[in-house]
Amino acid sequence: MSMKIIVSQQGKKILVEFRRGKAVDKYRIDKADDFLVAIDRFFRKRKIRTMGQMGPIRLIGPIGVLTERIIRAIMLGLRFDFDNEQ
């Protein structure tokens, strides 16, 4: 099951929406650096252990260039498949 991530900016806040199947979680964060914290919260809440197949990321509305670059860099880093089990 793939996960969709929708990012939009509302004033100085960033709204991040995670969709995985019927599960939808929304997080309002102060800065793009907090994006990883939102991902961790979503994974703990939904008891997801691995990134698996990540779906598309959609950036909606006027989003700052720095915010977009930070989020895209995080997503690229998360797409790597790390096998920690031996």
C-alpha positions as CSV (number, residue, x, y, z in Angstrom):
1,M,0.0,0.0,0.0
2,S,1.5,3.3,-1.0
3,M,1.5,6.5,1.0
4,K,0.6,9.9,-0.4
5,I,1.9,13.1,1.2
6,I,0.3,16.4,0.6
7,V,2.0,19.6,1.7
8,S,0.5,23.1,1.7
9,Q,1.4,26.3,3.4
10,Q,-1.1,28.4,5.3
11,G,0.5,31.7,6.4
12,K,3.6,30.8,8.4
13,K,2.4,27.3,9.1
14,I,2.9,24.2,6.9
15,L,0.1,21.7,6.7
16,V,1.2,18.1,6.1
17,E,-1.4,15.4,5.2
18,F,-0.5,11.7,5.1
19,R,-2.8,9.4,3.3
20,R,-2.3,5.6,3.5
21,G,-5.3,3.6,2.4
22,K,-8.3,5.0,4.4
23,A,-6.0,6.4,7.1
24,V,-5.6,10.2,6.9
25,D,-3.5,12.2,9.4
26,K,-3.0,15.9,9.3
27,Y,-0.1,17.8,11.1
28,R,0.4,21.5,11.3
29,I,4.1,22.3,11.7
30,D,6.1,25.5,12.1
31,K,8.9,24.8,9.7
32,A,10.0,22.3,7.2
33,D,12.6,20.9,9.6
34,D,9.7,19.6,11.7
35,F,8.6,17.4,8.7
36,L,10.6,14.4,10.0
37,V,8.8,14.7,13.4
38,A,5.5,14.6,11.6
39,I,6.5,11.5,9.7
40,D,7.7,9.8,12.9
41,R,4.3,10.6,14.7
42,F,2.4,9.3,11.7
43,F,4.4,6.0,11.7
44,R,4.1,5.5,15.4
45,K,0.3,6.2,15.4
46,R,-0.4,3.9,12.5
47,K,2.2,1.3,13.7
48,I,4.1,1.4,10.4
49,R,7.6,-0.2,10.7
50,T,9.2,0.5,7.3
51,M,8.8,3.2,4.7
52,G,7.8,0.6,2.1
53,Q,6.6,2.0,-1.2
54,M,6.2,5.8,-0.9
55,G,3.7,7.4,-3.2
56,P,3.9,10.8,-4.7
57,I,4.4,14.0,-2.7
58,R,2.2,16.9,-3.8
59,L,3.0,20.5,-2.9
60,I,-0.1,22.7,-3.0
61,G,-0.3,26.5,-3.3
62,P,2.5,29.0,-2.8
63,I,5.2,27.2,-0.8
64,G,8.5,28.8,-0.1
65,V,11.5,27.6,-2.2
66,L,13.4,26.7,0.9
67,T,10.5,24.7,2.4
68,E,10.0,22.8,-0.9
69,R,13.8,22.0,-1.1
70,I,13.9,20.8,2.5
71,I,10.9,18.5,2.0
72,R,12.1,17.1,-1.3
73,A,15.5,16.4,0.2
74,I,13.9,14.6,3.1
75,M,11.7,12.6,0.8
76,L,14.7,11.6,-1.4
77,G,16.6,10.4,1.7
78,L,13.6,8.4,2.9
79,R,13.2,6.6,-0.5
80,F,16.4,4.6,0.2
81,D,15.8,1.1,1.4
82,F,17.9,0.3,4.4
83,D,18.0,-3.3,5.5
84,N,18.8,-3.3,9.2
85,E,17.7,-6.8,9.9
86,Q,20.4,-9.5,9.6
